[in-house]
Amino acid sequence: MNFNEGDYWVTLTYHKQPTPEEAKKDIQRFNRRMTELYRRNDSSYKYIYMVEGKNRIHFHVLMNRGFGIKVEHLRRYWKHGRIDIQVYQGQPEDAIRLASYYVKEERTAFDRKEEVFTRRWYSSQNLEKPKEKTEKLRSDFWREDIRPPKGWYVDVDSIFIGFNVEGYPYRSYRLLRIGEESDDYT
């Protein structure tokens, strides 16, 4: 909903390893300056970032291109090391891949509560939240075939059938709007 084809998937690295405290200040300063730059250009800066690095701290940032931001802007605000930029393709599969990467099971030193980075990922507060639709079914029966509403289709790779902690069966799947990759309901 917040990111489209052509937005940036950026990796921010360091030439010299900082302390976690310094790294936190650096990424906060970078995002604050980017927010100001977008605001000056009548645009809204949206981002999601993740910190990684047992040996070398680095950040992965998915950011909207807003007003047509250029690489020079990123270099102006990140002078601590390299900037690697990939273009986000904007397809549902790309969003699923990135979301899986952001919440992957691997644990780093920054996942522990006593560390400076207490969460796996952080985001701007201006992100639009997806609409959820929940349908209650009888717990002992559901249709084998999933009938999506008109104008929608079922992402067959997203179908999951399992049991909750109380032992009740459940099924989840993703509906995608035909012709639009940004609206989806889970």
Secondary structure, DSSP 8 states (H G I E B T S, - for coil): ----TT-EEEEE--SS---HHHHHHHHHHHHHHHHHHHHHTT----EEEEEE-SSS-EEEEEE--TTT--HHHHHHH--SS-EEEEE----HHHHHHHHHHHT-S---GGGSTTSS--SSEEE-TT------------TT---SS----TTEEEEEEEEEEEE-TTS-EEEEEEEEETT-SS-EE-
